[in-house]
Amino acid sequence: MLIPKLLWSLLVYDICCSTVDSIEAKINKYPKKWLGVLPGLSDVAMYCREAILKLPMKSILEEYKCGKVRLVTMLEDSDDPVVKTVQPSIKTGRKWKVAEAIDEAK
């Protein structure tokens, strides 16, 4: 599928959240057309897991954030001492910071 390929690119390259948000907005047009719903339908309705109609879709932005957090924790918890000491900076823009999300989760 296209989404895993897209998520790999988002994980490897430094892309900000607003760019991912605009990509998601462009991608969301097509399922809305296919389902025959109004264009103003919110993303909450499309990706909600507790609604009566559960669509098998995942938010690209949420998957992007999970991937970045997973990458940072994988590098921090590595057994290799060289990888632990390098600590690369993961840039995600001004809207959302990986380090803040990890600190908030801990």
C-alpha positions as CSV (number, residue, x, y, z in Angstrom):
1,M,0.0,0.0,0.0
2,L,1.0,3.6,-0.4
3,I,0.7,4.6,3.3
4,P,3.6,2.4,4.6
5,K,5.8,3.8,1.9
6,L,4.8,7.3,2.8
7,L,5.3,6.7,6.5
8,W,8.8,5.4,5.9
9,S,9.7,8.6,4.1
10,L,8.3,10.6,6.9
11,L,10.3,8.7,9.4
12,V,13.6,8.9,7.6
13,Y,13.5,12.6,6.6
14,D,13.1,15.7,8.7
15,I,9.6,16.9,7.8
16,C,7.6,19.3,9.9
17,C,4.1,18.5,11.2
18,S,2.4,21.2,9.2
19,T,3.6,19.5,6.0
20,V,2.3,16.1,7.2
21,D,-1.0,17.8,8.0
22,S,-1.3,19.2,4.5
23,I,-0.4,15.8,3.0
24,E,-3.1,14.2,5.1
25,A,-5.7,16.8,4.0
26,K,-4.9,16.1,0.4
27,I,-5.2,12.3,0.9
28,N,-8.5,12.7,2.9
29,K,-10.3,14.2,0.0
30,Y,-10.5,10.9,-1.9
31,P,-12.0,8.6,0.8
32,K,-14.6,11.4,1.5
33,K,-15.5,11.5,-2.1
34,W,-15.7,7.7,-2.3
35,L,-17.8,7.4,0.8
36,G,-20.1,10.2,-0.5
37,V,-19.9,12.3,2.7
38,L,-19.7,16.1,2.8
39,P,-16.3,17.6,2.4
40,G,-16.7,19.4,5.8
41,L,-16.7,16.1,7.7
42,S,-14.2,16.3,10.4
43,D,-11.1,14.1,10.7
44,V,-12.4,13.0,14.2
45,A,-15.3,11.3,12.5
46,M,-13.1,9.6,10.0
47,Y,-10.5,8.2,12.5
48,C,-12.6,7.7,15.6
49,R,-12.3,4.2,17.1
50,E,-15.3,4.5,19.4
51,A,-18.0,5.5,16.8
52,I,-20.7,3.2,15.5
53,L,-19.1,3.3,12.0
54,K,-15.4,2.4,12.5
55,L,-13.4,3.0,9.3
56,P,-10.2,0.9,9.0
57,M,-8.2,4.1,8.5
58,K,-5.3,5.6,10.4
59,S,-4.4,9.2,10.7
60,I,-1.1,9.9,8.9
61,L,-0.3,12.6,11.3
62,E,-0.8,10.3,14.3
63,E,1.3,7.5,12.6
64,Y,4.0,10.1,11.9
65,K,4.1,11.2,15.6
66,C,4.2,7.5,16.8
67,G,7.0,6.8,14.3
68,K,9.1,9.7,15.5
69,V,8.6,8.8,19.1
70,R,9.5,5.2,18.4
71,L,12.6,6.3,16.6
72,V,13.9,8.4,19.4
73,T,13.2,5.8,22.1
74,M,14.8,3.2,20.0
75,L,18.0,5.3,19.7
76,E,18.0,6.2,23.4
77,D,17.5,2.6,24.6
78,S,20.0,1.1,22.2
79,D,22.6,-1.3,23.6
80,D,25.3,0.1,21.4
81,P,27.3,2.8,23.4
82,V,28.1,4.7,20.2
83,V,24.4,5.1,19.3
84,K,23.6,6.2,22.8
85,T,26.2,8.9,22.8
86,V,25.4,10.4,19.4
87,Q,21.8,11.4,20.3
88,P,20.7,12.9,16.9
89,S,18.3,15.8,16.9
90,I,14.9,15.0,15.4
91,K,13.3,18.1,13.9
92,T,9.5,18.1,13.7
93,G,8.8,21.8,13.5
94,R,7.2,24.2,16.0
95,K,3.8,22.6,16.5
96,W,5.0,19.4,18.1
97,K,8.3,18.3,19.7
98,V,9.3,14.7,20.1
99,A,11.2,15.3,23.3
100,E,8.2,17.0,24.9
101,A,5.9,14.1,23.9
102,I,8.3,11.5,25.4
103,D,8.7,13.5,28.6
104,E,4.9,13.9,28.9
105,A,4.4,10.2,28.3
106,K,7.0,9.2,31.0
